[in-house]
């Protein structure tokens, strides 16, 4: 099952009466559900710890991540002063993992945020505009969908040159069509809802309907899909760096570290294994949290007491 289908499939929701009154707000409901799920709670904790470590890298990293010391090159994990060992140039692996998290997380978050903003805009326009505009946007997205994501990203980066910013641009271009298609399908469903028809019958302009009724009811699936896409983007960015098209040495980044470690895999397994495990665990954590958010934020799950009057109140506010 694809990530997009996972967002749209009906959730296995808990009965409405199990929700405490404090969990009526969507954010509170999401946090309440995550706390009740040990796996989701562990994944959320792992993501928060990785983000915190990246922010506090100057304080937590024991060494300069680019400092070279040939005397201790390829030291195994557990070496005094080097918990995760050193790489082929004698650089501390733990320090490079911590500092590399800054770039890897930034490259994971930034393209998702940018592509979601662009995709939501295109999806709203395509889903709520005339057939001609919808057809123009949809056919343009189909052109991008015609290329395999990896091939399209490699083509863009190869044409622009290897760098972190070009890699982020390529990932953004690849991700926009998925967000736009998701939002477009949601808009088609929401625009026929009774509260939207009521708002239109009361004379509300299209702009007010879109921003006050249609857009708010598409945000939750976009957040869920964005969370899932973040894990995928981190792996995607690491793959580009692994191929030498993303972050360039000696800047620490998980994908670049994995690429450097493959050359000494036979004599120092930890150099490639440590960043590989970090990429896997972080990506897995984002997928677990995304699945938990889908269960909590899906608009088709049963409402808790007190939520039903919101639709009518929203229409009357017009």
Residue pairs with C-beta under 8 A, 6 or more apart in sequence:
1 9
3 225
3 228
3 229
3 232
3 290
4 178
4 181
4 182
4 225
6 228
6 290
6 291
6 294
7 182
7 221
7 224
7 225
7 228
7 294
8 182
8 185
8 221
10 298
10 300
11 294
11 295
11 298
11 300
11 301
12 295
13 295
13 298
13 301
13 302
14 33
15 302
16 302
16 303
16 304
16 305
17 305
19 29
19 32
19 304
19 305
20 32
21 304
21 305
21 306
22 28
22 32
23 29
23 31
23 32
23 304
24 304
24 305
24 306
24 307
26 220
26 296
26 297
29 296
29 297
29 304
30 292
30 293
30 296
30 297
32 296
33 40
33 292
33 295
33 296
34 40
34 41
34 44
34 289
34 292
34 293
34 296
35 41
37 292
39 288
40 288
40 289
40 291
40 292
43 284
43 285
43 286
43 288
43 289
43 292
44 285
44 289
44 292
46 281
46 282
46 285
47 282
47 285
47 286
47 289
50 101
50 105
50 282
50 285
51 101
51 105
53 60
53 98
53 101
54 98
54 101
54 102
54 105
55 102
57 98
57 99
57 101
57 102
60 98
61 92
61 94
61 95
61 98
61 99
62 81
62 92
62 94
62 95
63 91
63 92
63 95
64 95
65 91
65 92
65 95
65 96
65 98
65 99
65 100
65 252
66 91
66 250
66 251
66 252
67 91
67 92
68 89
68 90
68 91
69 86
69 89
69 90
69 91
70 89
70 90
71 90
72 79
72 82
72 86
72 90
73 86
73 87
73 88
73 89
73 90
74 85
74 86
74 87
74 88
74 264
74 267
74 268
74 271
75 82
75 85
75 86
75 90
76 85
76 268
76 270
77 83
77 84
77 85
77 93
77 270
77 274
78 85
79 85
79 86
82 92
82 93
82 94
83 94
84 92
84 93
84 94
84 97
84 270
84 274
85 93
85 268
85 270
85 271
85 274
86 92
86 93
87 93
87 96
87 257
87 260
87 261
87 264
87 268
87 271
88 260
88 261
88 263
88 264
88 268
88 271
93 257
93 270
93 271
93 274
95 252
96 252
96 257
97 252
97 254
97 257
97 274
97 275
97 278
99 252
100 252
100 253
100 254
100 256
100 257
100 275
101 254
101 278
103 164
103 247
103 251
103 252
103 253
104 234
104 237
104 238
104 253
104 254
104 255
104 279
104 282
105 234
107 164
107 167
107 168
107 171
107 233
107 234
107 237
107 246
107 247
107 253
108 230
108 231
108 233
108 234
108 237
109 230
110 168
111 168
111 171
111 172
111 175
111 233
111 237
112 175
112 226
112 229
112 230
112 233
113 226
114 172
115 171
115 172
115 173
115 175
115 176
115 179
115 229
116 175
116 179
116 222
116 226
116 229
118 172
118 176
118 179
118 180
119 175
119 176
119 177
119 178
119 179
119 180
119 182
119 183
120 179
120 180
120 183
120 215
120 218
120 222
122 137
122 141
122 176
122 180
122 183
122 184
123 179
123 180
123 181
123 182
123 183
123 184
123 186
123 187
123 218
124 183
124 187
124 210
124 214
124 215
124 218
125 133
125 137
126 133
126 134
126 137
126 138
126 180
126 184
126 187
127 134
127 183
127 184
127 185
127 186
127 187
127 188
127 191
127 214
128 187
128 191
128 206
128 210
128 214
134 184
137 180
137 184
138 184
141 176
141 177
141 180
141 181
144 152
144 173
144 174
144 176
144 177
145 177
147 155
149 174
149 236
150 236
150 239
152 170
152 173
152 174
153 167
153 170
153 171
153 173
153 174
153 236
153 240
154 170
154 240
154 243
154 245
156 166
156 169
156 170
156 173
157 166
157 167
157 170
157 240
157 245
157 246
158 245
160 166
160 169
160 170
162 244
162 245
162 246
162 248
163 246
163 248
164 246
164 247
164 248
164 251
164 253
166 245
167 237
167 240
167 241
167 245
167 246
167 247
168 237
170 240
171 233
171 236
171 237
171 240
174 236
175 229
175 233
178 225
178 229
179 222
179 225
179 226
179 229
182 221
182 222
182 225
183 218
183 222
186 217
186 218
186 221
187 214
187 218
190 196
190 213
190 214
190 217
190 218
191 214
193 213
193 217
195 213
195 311
195 312
195 314
195 315
196 209
196 213
196 214
198 315
199 208
199 209
199 212
199 213
199 314
199 315
199 318
200 209
202 315
202 318
204 212
204 318
208 318
212 314
212 317
212 318
213 314
217 299
220 297
220 298
220 299
221 294
221 297
221 298
221 299
223 293
223 297
224 290
224 293
224 294
224 297
224 298
225 290
227 286
227 289
227 290
227 293
228 286
228 287
228 290
228 291
230 286
231 282
231 283
231 284
231 285
231 286
231 287
231 290
232 283
234 254
234 279
234 282
234 283
234 286
235 279
235 283
237 246
237 255
238 246
238 253
238 254
238 255
238 258
238 279
239 255
240 246
240 255
241 247
241 253
241 254
241 255
241 256
241 258
241 259
242 255
242 256
242 258
242 259
243 259
244 259
246 253
246 255
246 256
247 253
247 255
247 256
248 256
249 256
249 260
254 275
254 278
254 279
255 275
255 279
257 271
257 272
257 274
257 275
258 272
258 275
258 276
258 279
260 271
260 272
261 268
261 271
261 272
261 273
261 274
261 275
262 272
264 271
264 272
265 271
265 272
295 301
